[in-house]
Amino acid sequence: MKDRFDLFILIGIGVSLLSFVFALWLNHWVKSRPSSNERIAQIGKLIRNGANTFIRKEYIVLARFAGVVALLILLFVPQPIWKGDYLRNIIMAVSYIGGTVFSAVAGVIGIRVATIANMKTAEAAQTGIRPSFLTGFRGGSVMGMAVVGSTLLGVSLVMLITNDTTALLGFSFGASSLALFAKAGGGIFTKTADVSADLVGKVELGIPEDDPRNPAVIADNVGDNVGDVAGMGADLFDSNVASITAALVIAAALDSSAGGLAHASMVLCYAAAGLLASIIGVGLARMGKRSGPTGALNLSTYITTAIFGVLTAAATWAFDFEWRIWGASAVGLLVGVVIGLASDYFTNDLRKPVRNVAKASGSGPAFTILSGVSYGFLSTLPAMAGIAVSALAAYKLCAPLGDGYAMFGISMAAVGMLSIVGMIISNDAYGPIVDNARGLVEMGGLGEEALEISDSLDSAGNTVKAITKGFAIGAAGLTVIALLGAFISEVNTHAAKLGVEGITGFDIMNPVVFFGMLVGAAVPAVFSALLILGVDRNAQRMVAEIHRQFREIIGLREGKEGVVPEYDRCIEIATHGALRELIPAGLIAIGATLAVGFIGGVQAIGGFLCGNIISGLLLALFMSNAGGLWDNAKKYVEAGNLGGKGSQAHKSAVVGDTVGDPFKDTAGPSINTQITVVSLVSSLAAALFLAYSLF
């Protein structure tokens, strides 16, 4: 059995290296696309330099934070270093640093290719929609292959070197903590610029979205890269690592009682199959003569899903894995697709909700907000029910196999849901690339036909982005349920060593559990508020700067030749504001977890995690879908419907979009990372909560 497990580790490393080779080929293909427009090259350089500057400054801040956390882990986790085995503490600290490094590298790779692919996609729009689509998609696919390849390589190396699932929790915490702050910081940056550019440009002055006269327009394009490429990449890297980690922790507990390593082998096998399916799916992705860009993106997702199902079924048969567990992973994957379709219904401008909100906008911005909030809340039911159904189905499928298998089934449903994450990230990174390309087409003056093509690609990107966000949040929901199982497993392991009673579940009638549940439910709301307030404060500073430039730079408003705004000032405001605002929200989430654990012990933490999961998923789904709905309602009006640009409906829809921006791109997608972080902190500090708590 050990030989088979080692074989799957080597297969995992081999498939991850294959994904890196494929990513290099995709990167070379994108770079080889023709580009000769000097104006686009000049603007593209400004965007690339701004993104690289922000990422460099952000990672310096995060490196200091990671250094402090690594020192605390070295001293206290899994036990105080002066009481336990100091070598385990060292392994945990090194694993944590490894997780942060892998996550950071994935983000840097995404930024580098996205800031080249945006220019190539813009110029390809002059030759037609299909070459432009393929350039944007393959640019995003570099990120997809790099992120998932890094996930599988990192997990495989940690298991190969340490053979310790607790060390894997440290690696996952490194990925999650960096993702939390990268997503928050990138989200604050991008929405600061987006909100400011829209409010002053569209609402006050009535100038186009990517008009080069607007001082915030370059910062807005920079934000697409640091928030939606690097930030979302780090977020999905974290979710994927966490799902595999939770499954391996539970698998290790099952293997220790059953003997052998069959369950851990199954986890690694399915993870490798998912990456292989994504490589094939990305390679086959094309836009047909009749299908639009949205149809091409969705079809590639369905093809990848089918390939994964076939590969895992073949592996289950060949290696004599348990078919019930395969069924659990298949349920997770199918529910992921259903959640994506539900998000599509509420955010696609071909559907009633978006069109109804656009119509309501004709009566004023208050109705835009009221109708958007209402549909946003309605959209949470299908996804929450889907997560509940997949967890219940996986539980019931695997429970007959024996103790511990029900929770393992849920963890494998999460692995199944995230199995095609390579394709999901490719679709997601496509969005900001074509968004940037649309701006470059307008600023580069490439003509109406190219602008129409880039608008079509951008609209598809917005729709698919809403689907991928729903998918990511749904996967995070299943993952954290599995992490709850991993927490129980860690508590019981440490309880056996300390000679104290372990836990099997959490009774909400227990006041200690209920105390934790109430605090846990409040944390996502506080976390979201801090991030949105960060965008609010920063955007107010940028709006004042934009007003100053239009007031003081003579000829800027009129667009006189040779008069250029001070783009760097807006990039600087967004950068400094994001770096100032990104740490407090994350620290409050981590601090609340530790406080509850040391006050109420492991029972209170069980309640805390349950409250945090339910409240967090609800808020994340609501904000992501409401924000996507408002964005596409604005685009629906801008396409010439209900009065078109400059109408009352348009001005109201822009207000709705500015409210939705920090919802869908800052707070919403950051919450699922916050849930993962507090779950991992709970598991890592389980021994401390057992040994030191008031109640």
TORKE-187419 format. One line per 4 residues: number of its first residue (from 0); their letters; for each residue y negated, z, x of C-alpha. Coordinates in steps of 0.25 Angstrom, whole numbers, always signed. Example, Ala and Ser with C-alpha at 12.3 -4.5 7.8 and 13.67 -1.06 7.14 Angstrom:
0) AS) +18 +31 +49; +4 +29 +55
//
This chain:
0) MKDR) +0 +0 +0; -10 +3 +11; -7 -11 +17; -10 -17 +4
4) FDLF) -23 -9 +3; -27 -13 +17; -24 -27 +13; -34 -27 +1
8) ILIG) -45 -21 +10; -43 -32 +20; -43 -42 +8; -56 -35 +3
12) IGVS) -62 -37 +17; -58 -52 +17; -63 -55 +4; -76 -48 +7
16) LLSF) -78 -56 +20; -74 -69 +12; -86 -66 +3; -95 -64 +15
20) VFAL) -91 -78 +20; -93 -84 +6; -107 -77 +6; -111 -83 +19
24) WLNH) -107 -97 +14; -115 -95 +2; -127 -90 +10; -126 -102 +19
28) WVKS) -125 -112 +7; -138 -105 +1; -145 -106 +14; -141 -121 +15
32) RPSS) -148 -125 +2; -161 -134 +5; -174 -127 +5; -187 -133 +9
36) NERI) -199 -128 +1; -208 -121 +10; -215 -113 -2; -201 -108 -6
40) AQIG) -197 -104 +8; -211 -97 +10; -209 -89 -3; -194 -86 -1
44) KLIR) -198 -80 +13; -207 -71 +6; -196 -66 -3; -186 -65 +8
48) NGAN) -195 -57 +17; -199 -48 +5; -185 -45 +2; -180 -43 +16
52) TFIR) -192 -33 +18; -189 -25 +6; -174 -25 +9; -177 -20 +23
56) KEYI) -186 -9 +19; -177 -5 +8; -165 -4 +17; -172 +4 +27
60) VLAR) -175 +15 +16; -161 +14 +11; -155 +15 +25; -163 +29 +26
64) FAGV) -158 +33 +13; -143 +29 +16; -144 +36 +30; -148 +49 +23
68) VALL) -137 +48 +12; -127 +44 +23; -130 +57 +31; -129 +65 +18
72) ILLF) -115 +59 +15; -111 +62 +30; -115 +76 +28; -110 +79 +14
76) VPQP) -100 +68 +8; -89 +69 +5; -90 +84 +10; -100 +91 +19
80) IWKG) -97 +86 +33; -95 +100 +38; -84 +103 +28; -76 +90 +27
84) DYLR) -71 +79 +35; -83 +74 +43; -77 +60 +45; -76 +58 +30
88) NIIM) -91 +61 +29; -94 +51 +40; -86 +40 +33; -93 +43 +20
92) AVSY) -107 +41 +27; -103 +28 +34; -97 +23 +21; -110 +26 +14
96) IGGT) -118 +18 +25; -108 +7 +24; -110 +5 +9; -126 +5 +11
100) VFSA) -125 -5 +22; -115 -15 +14; -124 -14 +2; -137 -17 +10
104) VAGV) -131 -29 +17; -127 -35 +4; -141 -34 -1; -147 -40 +12
108) IGIR) -137 -52 +11; -142 -54 -4; -156 -54 +0; -155 -63 +12
112) VATI) -148 -74 +4; -156 -72 -9; -169 -74 -2; -164 -88 +3
116) ANMK) -156 -92 -10; -169 -90 -18; -176 -101 -10; -164 -110 -10
120) TAEA) -162 -109 -25; -176 -112 -28; -176 -125 -20; -163 -129 -26
124) AQTG) -169 -128 -40; -176 -141 -36; -163 -148 -36; -156 -142 -48
128) IRPS) -151 -130 -55; -137 -130 -50; -140 -130 -35; -151 -120 -37
132) FLTG) -141 -111 -45; -130 -112 -35; -140 -108 -24; -145 -96 -31
136) FRGG) -130 -92 -35; -125 -94 -21; -136 -86 -15; -133 -74 -25
140) SVMG) -118 -76 -21; -121 -72 -7; -125 -59 -12; -113 -58 -21
144) MAVV) -103 -61 -10; -110 -52 +0; -111 -40 -9; -96 -40 -14
148) GSTL) -91 -44 +0; -98 -31 +5; -93 -23 -6; -78 -27 -3
152) LGVS) -80 -26 +12; -87 -13 +12; -76 -6 +3; -65 -13 +10
156) LVML) -70 -8 +24; -72 +6 +19; -58 +7 +14; -52 +1 +26
160) ITND) -60 +10 +36; -59 +23 +28; -49 +22 +17; -57 +32 +10
164) TTAL) -63 +29 -4; -73 +41 -3; -79 +33 +9; -79 +21 -1
168) LGFS) -88 +30 -10; -97 +32 +1; -98 +17 +4; -100 +14 -11
172) FGAS) -111 +25 -11; -118 +18 +0; -118 +5 -7; -123 +12 -20
176) SLAL) -134 +20 -14; -140 +8 -7; -138 -1 -19; -145 +10 -28
180) FAKA) -158 +9 -19; -157 -6 -16; -156 -9 -31; -167 +1 -34
184) GGGI) -176 -3 -23; -174 -18 -25; -176 -16 -40; -189 -9 -39
188) FTKT) -194 -20 -29; -190 -32 -38; -195 -26 -51; -208 -21 -45
192) ADVS) -211 -36 -41; -206 -42 -54; -213 -33 -64; -226 -34 -56
196) ADLV) -225 -49 -55; -222 -51 -69; -232 -42 -75; -244 -47 -67
200) GKVE) -239 -62 -66; -233 -65 -79; -240 -55 -89; -254 -53 -83
204) LGIP) -257 -67 -76; -247 -76 -83; -242 -82 -70; -228 -87 -68
208) EDDP) -217 -78 -64; -216 -82 -49; -230 -87 -47; -234 -86 -32
212) RNPA) -247 -80 -36; -241 -67 -40; -240 -57 -28; -228 -51 -34
216) VIAD) -219 -63 -35; -213 -63 -21; -210 -48 -22; -203 -52 -36
220) NVGD) -194 -62 -29; -192 -52 -17; -187 -42 -28; -177 -51 -34
224) NVGD) -170 -51 -20; -171 -36 -17; -168 -31 -31; -159 -41 -37
228) VAGM) -151 -46 -25; -151 -35 -15; -152 -24 -25; -142 -30 -35
232) GADL) -132 -33 -24; -132 -19 -19; -130 -14 -33; -118 -23 -35
236) FDSN) -113 -20 -21; -113 -5 -25; -107 -7 -39; -95 -15 -32
240) VASI) -93 -5 -21; -93 +6 -31; -83 +0 -40; -73 -3 -29
244) TAAL) -76 +11 -23; -73 +18 -37; -60 +10 -39; -55 +13 -24
248) VIAA) -58 +28 -26; -50 +29 -39; -40 +20 -33; -38 +29 -21
252) ALDS) -36 +41 -30; -25 +33 -37; -19 +28 -25; -18 +42 -19
256) SAGG) -10 +47 -31; -1 +34 -33; +1 +31 -18; -3 +18 -11
260) LAHA) -16 +10 -12; -14 +1 -24; -26 +4 -32; -36 +4 -20
264) SMVL) -29 -10 -16; -32 -15 -31; -47 -11 -30; -49 -19 -17
268) CYAA) -41 -31 -22; -49 -32 -34; -62 -31 -27; -58 -42 -17
272) AGLL) -53 -51 -29; -67 -49 -35; -75 -53 -23; -65 -65 -21
276) ASII) -67 -69 -36; -83 -68 -34; -82 -77 -21; -74 -88 -29
280) GVGL) -83 -86 -41; -96 -88 -33; -90 -100 -26; -87 -107 -39
284) ARMG) -100 -104 -45; -107 -117 -50; -117 -121 -60; -111 -132 -69
288) KRSG) -119 -144 -74; -119 -138 -88; -119 -123 -86; -132 -115 -83
292) PTGA) -134 -105 -71; -130 -93 -80; -117 -100 -85; -114 -103 -70
296) LNLS) -116 -89 -66; -108 -83 -78; -97 -93 -76; -95 -89 -61
300) TYIT) -94 -75 -65; -83 -78 -75; -76 -86 -65; -76 -74 -55
304) TAIF) -72 -65 -66; -59 -74 -69; -56 -75 -54; -57 -60 -52
308) GVLT) -47 -58 -64; -37 -68 -58; -38 -63 -44; -36 -48 -48
312) AAAT) -25 -52 -58; -18 -59 -46; -20 -47 -37; -15 -37 -47
316) WAFD) -2 -46 -49; +0 -48 -34; -2 -34 -29; +4 -27 -41
320) FEWR) -9 -20 -45; -10 -13 -59; -13 -23 -70; -20 -12 -78
324) IWGA) -30 -10 -67; -32 -25 -66; -35 -25 -81; -46 -14 -79
328) SAVG) -53 -23 -68; -52 -35 -78; -58 -27 -89; -70 -22 -80
332) LLVG) -73 -37 -76; -72 -42 -90; -82 -31 -95; -91 -34 -83
336) VVIG) -92 -49 -89; -94 -43 -103; -106 -34 -98; -112 -46 -91
340) LASD) -111 -54 -104; -117 -43 -112; -129 -42 -102; -130 -57 -103
344) YFTN) -132 -56 -118; -143 -47 -117; -151 -54 -106; -148 -69 -107
348) DLRK) -160 -76 -113; -150 -85 -122; -146 -72 -130; -153 -65 -141
352) PVRN) -158 -52 -134; -166 -59 -124; -172 -69 -134; -175 -57 -144
356) VAKA) -183 -49 -133; -190 -62 -129; -194 -64 -144; -198 -49 -145
360) SGSG) -207 -51 -133; -216 -60 -142; -221 -47 -149; -225 -40 -137
364) PAFT) -219 -33 -125; -215 -20 -133; -205 -28 -141; -200 -35 -128
368) ILSG) -197 -21 -122; -191 -15 -135; -182 -27 -138; -177 -27 -123
372) VSYG) -174 -13 -122; -166 -14 -135; -158 -25 -130; -156 -18 -117
376) FLST) -150 -6 -124; -141 -15 -133; -136 -22 -120; -130 -9 -114
380) LPAM) -119 -8 -125; -110 -20 -121; -111 -16 -107; -109 -1 -109
384) AGIA) -97 -4 -118; -91 -14 -109; -91 -4 -97; -85 +6 -107
388) VSAL) -75 -3 -112; -71 -8 -98; -70 +7 -93; -61 +11 -105
392) AAYK) -52 -2 -104; -50 +0 -89; -47 +15 -91; -37 +12 -103
396) LCAP) -31 +1 -95; -28 +9 -83; -26 +24 -88; -11 +21 -91
400) LGDG) -9 +19 -76; -11 +34 -74; -21 +45 -69; -33 +39 -62
404) YAMF) -30 +24 -66; -40 +24 -78; -52 +27 -69; -46 +17 -59
408) GISM) -46 +6 -70; -61 +9 -73; -64 +7 -58; -56 -6 -58
412) AAVG) -64 -11 -70; -77 -9 -62; -70 -16 -50; -67 -27 -60
416) MLSI) -81 -28 -65; -87 -29 -51; -76 -38 -46; -85 -50 -48
420) VGMI) -97 -44 -42; -98 -55 -32; -101 -65 -43; -110 -55 -50
424) ISND) -119 -52 -38; -120 -67 -35; -125 -69 -50; -134 -58 -48
428) AYGP) -140 -62 -35; -142 -76 -41; -152 -70 -50; -163 -66 -40
432) IVDN) -161 -78 -32; -164 -88 -43; -175 -79 -48; -181 -80 -34
436) ARGL) -179 -95 -34; -186 -96 -47; -198 -90 -41; -197 -98 -28
440) VEMG) -197 -111 -37; -210 -107 -44; -217 -102 -32; -212 -114 -24
444) GLGE) -217 -124 -35; -203 -131 -36; -206 -137 -49; -203 -134 -64
448) EALE) -189 -140 -63; -185 -130 -52; -192 -119 -59; -184 -122 -72
452) ISDS) -171 -122 -64; -174 -109 -57; -178 -102 -70; -165 -106 -76
456) LDSA) -157 -100 -64; -166 -88 -65; -163 -86 -79; -148 -87 -76
460) GNTV) -150 -76 -65; -157 -67 -75; -146 -68 -85; -134 -67 -75
464) KAIT) -142 -55 -68; -142 -47 -81; -127 -50 -82; -124 -45 -68
468) KGFA) -132 -33 -70; -124 -29 -82; -111 -32 -75; -116 -23 -63
472) IGAA) -120 -12 -72; -107 -13 -80; -99 -13 -67; -107 -1 -62
476) GLTV) -103 +6 -75; -88 +4 -73; -90 +8 -58; -96 +21 -60
480) IALL) -86 +25 -70; -76 +22 -59; -85 +30 -50; -84 +41 -59
484) GAFI) -69 +41 -58; -71 +40 -42; -80 +52 -43; -68 +60 -51
488) SEVN) -59 +55 -40; -68 +60 -29; -70 +74 -36; -55 +76 -37
492) THAA) -52 +72 -23; -63 +82 -18; -58 +93 -28; -44 +92 -23
496) KLGV) -49 +94 -9; -58 +106 -13; -47 +112 -22; -56 +112 -34
500) EGIT) -53 +105 -48; -56 +90 -50; -61 +83 -62; -54 +73 -72
504) GFDI) -66 +70 -81; -80 +75 -86; -81 +83 -99; -95 +80 -105
508) MNPV) -95 +94 -112; -95 +101 -99; -110 +104 -97; -109 +101 -82
512) VFFG) -104 +87 -85; -114 +85 -96; -126 +90 -87; -121 +79 -77
516) MLVG) -120 +69 -88; -135 +71 -93; -141 +70 -79; -132 +58 -75
520) AAVP) -137 +51 -88; -152 +53 -84; -151 +48 -70; -150 +33 -73
524) AVFS) -163 +34 -82; -171 +42 -71; -166 +32 -60; -170 +20 -69
528) ALLI) -184 +27 -72; -187 +29 -57; -183 +14 -53; -191 +8 -65
532) LGVD) -203 +18 -61; -202 +12 -47; -204 -2 -52; -215 +2 -61
536) RNAQ) -223 +9 -50; -220 -2 -40; -224 -13 -50; -237 -6 -53
540) RMVA) -241 -6 -39; -237 -21 -38; -245 -25 -50; -257 -19 -44
544) EIHR) -255 -27 -31; -253 -40 -39; -266 -37 -47; -273 -34 -33
548) QFRE) -269 -47 -27; -273 -56 -39; -286 -49 -39; -289 -49 -24
552) IIGL) -283 -62 -19; -292 -73 -23; -286 -85 -29; -272 -79 -31
556) REGK) -272 -79 -46; -277 -93 -47; -266 -97 -37; -276 -104 -27
560) EGVV) -268 -111 -16; -266 -103 -3; -268 -89 -11; -256 -81 -9
564) PEYD) -253 -67 -15; -249 -55 -6; -234 -55 -9; -231 -45 +2
568) RCIE) -239 -34 -5; -231 -35 -18; -218 -35 -9; -223 -23 -2
572) IATH) -226 -15 -15; -212 -19 -21; -205 -15 -7; -212 -1 -5
576) GALR) -212 +3 -20; -197 -1 -21; -193 +7 -8; -201 +19 -13
580) ELIP) -195 +19 -27; -180 +16 -24; -175 +29 -18; -179 +40 -28
584) AGLI) -171 +34 -40; -158 +34 -32; -160 +47 -26; -162 +54 -40
588) AIGA) -149 +48 -44; -142 +53 -32; -149 +66 -32; -145 +68 -47
592) TLAV) -131 +66 -44; -130 +76 -33; -138 +86 -41; -129 +85 -53
596) GFIG) -117 +86 -44; -121 +98 -37; -125 +105 -50; -114 +102 -59
600) GVQA) -103 +97 -49; -93 +86 -52; -92 +88 -67; -107 +86 -68
604) IGGF) -107 +74 -59; -96 +68 -69; -106 +69 -80; -117 +64 -72
608) LCGN) -110 +51 -68; -106 +49 -83; -120 +51 -88; -125 +42 -76
612) IISG) -115 +31 -79; -118 +30 -94; -133 +31 -93; -134 +22 -81
616) LLLA) -126 +11 -87; -134 +11 -100; -147 +11 -93; -143 +0 -83
620) LFMS) -138 -9 -93; -150 -7 -102; -160 -10 -91; -153 -21 -85
624) NAGG) -151 -29 -98; -164 -26 -104; -171 -30 -91; -163 -43 -91
628) LWDN) -166 -46 -105; -181 -44 -103; -181 -53 -91; -174 -64 -99
632) AKKY) -182 -63 -111; -194 -65 -102; -188 -77 -96; -184 -82 -110
636) VEAG) -199 -82 -114; -203 -89 -101; -193 -100 -104; -203 -104 -115
640) NLGG) -198 -96 -126; -206 -88 -136; -219 -93 -130; -215 -94 -116
644) KGSQ) -223 -89 -104; -237 -82 -107; -233 -79 -121; -233 -65 -127
648) AHKS) -217 -65 -127; -218 -69 -112; -228 -58 -108; -219 -47 -116
652) AVVG) -206 -53 -110; -212 -51 -96; -216 -36 -99; -201 -34 -104
656) DTVG) -196 -41 -91; -205 -32 -83; -199 -19 -90; -185 -25 -88
660) DPFK) -187 -28 -73; -185 -14 -68; -174 -12 -79; -165 -23 -75
664) DTAG) -168 -24 -60; -171 -10 -55; -166 +1 -64; -155 -6 -72
668) PSIN) -146 -11 -60; -149 +1 -51; -143 +11 -61; -129 +6 -59
672) TQIT) -131 +9 -44; -136 +22 -48; -124 +26 -56; -115 +21 -44
676) VVSL) -123 +29 -34; -122 +42 -42; -107 +40 -45; -105 +38 -30
680) VSSL) -113 +50 -26; -105 +59 -36; -92 +54 -29; -97 +56 -15
684) AAAL) -102 +70 -18; -90 +74 -26; -85 +84 -16; -99 +90 -15
688) FLAY) -101 +92 -30; -87 +99 -31; -91 +108 -20; -105 +111 -23
692) SLF) -110 +112 -37; -117 +122 -46; -108 +121 -58
//
